């Protein structure tokens, strides 16, 4: 099931604000560096964005390219971050393409995902039943497995062949997938962020306080 096409307007005080602010700043920095290397100059106009395409759904994520870096350099508070999930468009022809970015993006998103997960883990354990995830909502149990993958080079880690499968929006991982590279591989950056949105929505529905 494809995530809902929508624009998330994230503001200070929202549980997603800090991780998405950092993500937008890092992704925009990479985009600006690549543009400079390709063209010898950088032109960023208001409203410019980077489109990150899903590997698993017919969708893409719009990450603002204009604003985050300037705000960081000039120490200007950000009042809102708009991240849009929309239908994917035909892939553009890139002046530069290198698989090196795959590993780079993995190292950008993995610590942000782990921090977000761990920040809410004490509440989840106290209110939804233990640490092993067996009583958690499906999206949180799936997140548990992705969090572990983030700490193992992006690869799935199942303790044994009898570990239970996890499922999110029709994507299932089981012990048969042990050692499979998923973070920014089977799941793209867009898929990981869509998962973060669903985790946040689940926590909201369960009454988890904003942090």
C-alpha positions as CSV (number, residue, x, y, z in Angstrom):
1,X,0.0,0.0,0.0
2,X,1.6,3.3,-1.2
3,X,2.0,6.0,1.5
4,X,-0.6,8.8,1.2
5,X,0.4,11.6,-1.2
6,X,0.6,14.6,1.1
7,X,2.8,17.5,2.3
8,X,4.0,17.3,5.8
9,X,4.4,20.8,7.3
10,X,6.7,20.2,10.3
11,X,7.1,23.0,12.9
12,X,9.3,23.5,16.0
13,X,7.9,21.4,18.8
14,X,6.8,18.6,16.5
15,X,8.5,15.2,17.2
16,X,9.7,15.2,13.6
17,X,11.1,18.7,13.5
18,X,14.7,18.2,14.6
19,X,15.4,15.0,12.6
20,X,13.8,16.4,9.5
21,X,15.6,19.7,9.9
22,X,19.0,17.9,10.0
23,X,18.0,15.6,7.1
24,X,17.0,18.6,4.9
25,X,20.2,20.4,5.7
26,X,22.4,17.4,5.0
27,X,20.6,16.4,1.8
28,X,20.6,20.0,0.5
29,X,24.3,20.3,1.3
30,X,25.0,17.2,-0.8
31,X,22.9,18.6,-3.6
32,X,24.6,21.9,-3.6
33,X,28.0,20.3,-3.6
34,X,27.1,18.1,-6.6
35,X,25.7,21.1,-8.5
36,X,28.9,23.1,-7.9
37,X,31.0,20.2,-9.1
38,X,28.9,19.7,-12.2
39,X,28.4,23.3,-13.2
40,X,31.2,25.2,-11.4
41,X,28.5,27.4,-9.8
42,X,25.4,27.0,-7.6
43,X,22.0,28.6,-8.3
44,X,19.4,27.9,-5.7
45,X,16.0,29.6,-6.0
46,X,13.2,29.8,-3.5
47,X,11.1,26.7,-3.8
48,X,13.8,24.5,-5.3
49,X,13.8,21.0,-4.1
50,X,15.5,17.6,-4.5
51,X,13.3,14.6,-5.5
52,X,14.2,11.4,-3.8
53,X,12.5,8.4,-5.5
54,X,11.1,5.4,-3.7
55,X,12.4,1.9,-4.5
56,X,9.2,0.2,-3.4
57,X,6.3,2.5,-4.2
58,X,5.3,4.7,-7.1
59,X,6.2,7.9,-5.2
60,X,9.0,10.3,-4.5
61,X,9.9,12.6,-1.6
62,X,10.5,16.3,-2.2
63,X,13.2,17.7,0.1
64,X,13.7,21.5,0.1
65,X,17.0,22.6,-1.4
66,X,16.4,26.2,-0.7
67,X,16.5,27.4,2.9
68,X,18.0,24.7,5.2
69,X,21.7,25.4,4.4
70,X,21.2,29.2,4.4
71,X,19.5,29.0,7.8
72,X,22.3,26.9,9.2
73,X,25.0,29.2,7.9
74,X,23.3,32.4,9.0
75,X,21.9,30.9,12.3
76,X,18.4,31.8,11.3
77,X,15.6,29.8,13.1
78,X,13.5,27.6,10.8
79,X,9.8,28.1,11.3
80,X,8.6,25.3,9.1
81,X,9.9,22.4,7.0
82,X,7.7,21.2,4.1
83,X,8.3,17.6,3.0
84,X,6.0,16.3,0.2
85,X,5.3,12.7,-0.7
86,X,4.0,12.7,-4.3
87,X,3.6,10.5,-7.3
88,X,7.0,9.8,-8.9
89,X,7.9,11.5,-12.1
90,X,10.1,10.2,-15.0
91,X,13.7,9.9,-13.8
92,X,15.9,12.8,-14.9
93,X,19.2,12.5,-16.7
94,X,21.9,13.4,-14.2
95,X,25.1,15.1,-15.2
96,X,26.9,13.1,-12.5
97,X,25.9,9.8,-11.1
98,X,27.9,7.6,-8.7
99,X,27.1,4.7,-6.5
100,X,29.2,6.5,-3.9
101,X,26.2,8.6,-3.0
102,X,24.2,5.4,-2.0
103,X,26.7,4.7,0.8
104,X,26.8,8.4,1.7
105,X,23.1,8.8,2.1
106,X,23.0,5.6,4.2
107,X,25.4,7.2,6.6
108,X,23.3,10.3,6.7
109,X,19.9,8.7,7.4
110,X,21.0,5.8,9.7
111,X,22.1,7.9,12.7
112,X,19.0,10.1,12.4
113,X,16.7,7.1,12.3
114,X,18.4,5.5,15.3
115,X,18.2,8.7,17.3
116,X,14.5,9.1,16.5
117,X,13.8,5.5,17.4
118,X,15.8,5.5,20.6
119,X,14.3,8.8,21.7
120,X,10.9,7.2,21.8
121,X,11.9,3.6,22.9
122,X,11.4,4.2,26.6
123,X,7.9,5.3,26.1
124,X,7.1,2.5,23.7
125,X,8.5,-0.1,26.1
126,X,6.6,1.3,29.1
127,X,3.3,1.7,27.3
128,X,3.1,-0.9,24.5
129,X,4.7,-4.0,26.1
130,X,8.3,-4.8,26.5
131,X,11.4,-4.5,24.4
132,X,11.2,-7.4,22.0
133,X,8.4,-5.8,20.0
134,X,6.1,-8.8,20.0
135,X,3.1,-6.8,21.4
136,X,3.9,-3.6,19.5
137,X,1.9,-2.2,16.5
138,X,3.2,-3.6,13.2
139,X,4.9,-0.4,12.1
140,X,6.8,-0.1,15.3
141,X,7.9,-3.7,15.2
142,X,9.1,-3.2,11.6
143,X,10.9,0.0,12.7
144,X,12.7,-2.1,15.4
145,X,14.2,-4.3,12.7
146,X,15.2,-1.3,10.5
147,X,16.8,0.3,13.5
148,X,18.9,-2.8,14.1
149,X,19.8,-2.8,10.4
150,X,21.0,0.8,10.7
151,X,23.5,-0.4,13.3
152,X,24.7,-3.3,11.2
153,X,25.8,-1.5,8.0
154,X,22.3,-1.2,6.7
155,X,21.8,-5.0,6.7
156,X,19.0,-7.0,8.3
157,X,19.9,-8.9,11.4
158,X,17.7,-11.7,12.7
159,X,18.9,-13.5,15.8
160,X,17.7,-16.9,14.6
161,X,15.6,-18.7,12.1
162,X,12.6,-18.7,14.3
163,X,12.4,-14.9,14.7
164,X,9.1,-13.5,13.6
165,X,8.6,-11.7,10.3
166,X,7.8,-8.0,10.3
167,X,5.6,-6.1,7.8
168,X,5.0,-2.5,6.8
169,X,2.8,-1.5,3.9
170,X,3.1,-4.9,2.2
171,X,6.8,-5.1,2.6
172,X,7.8,-8.2,4.7
173,X,11.2,-9.1,6.1
174,X,11.9,-12.5,7.7
175,X,14.8,-14.5,8.9
176,X,15.3,-15.6,5.3
177,X,16.3,-12.0,4.6
178,X,19.1,-12.1,7.2
179,X,22.1,-10.0,6.0
180,X,20.1,-8.4,3.2
181,X,21.1,-4.8,2.6
182,X,18.0,-2.7,3.1
183,X,18.8,0.8,4.3
184,X,19.2,3.0,1.2
185,X,19.2,-0.1,-0.9
186,X,16.0,-2.2,-0.9
187,X,14.4,0.8,0.9
188,X,15.5,4.2,-0.5
189,X,15.8,7.3,1.5
190,X,12.2,8.2,0.4
191,X,11.0,4.9,1.8
192,X,12.8,5.3,5.1
193,X,11.3,8.8,5.6
194,X,7.8,7.5,4.7
195,X,8.4,4.9,7.4
196,X,9.4,7.7,9.9
197,X,6.2,9.5,9.0
198,X,4.2,6.4,9.8
199,X,6.0,5.8,13.0
200,X,5.3,9.4,14.1
201,X,1.6,9.0,13.2
202,X,1.4,5.8,15.2
203,X,3.0,7.4,18.2
204,X,0.5,10.3,17.9
205,X,-2.4,8.0,17.7
206,X,-1.1,6.1,20.8
207,X,-0.8,9.3,22.8
208,X,3.0,9.4,23.0
209,X,4.1,12.9,24.1
210,X,5.9,15.2,21.7
211,X,9.6,15.3,22.7
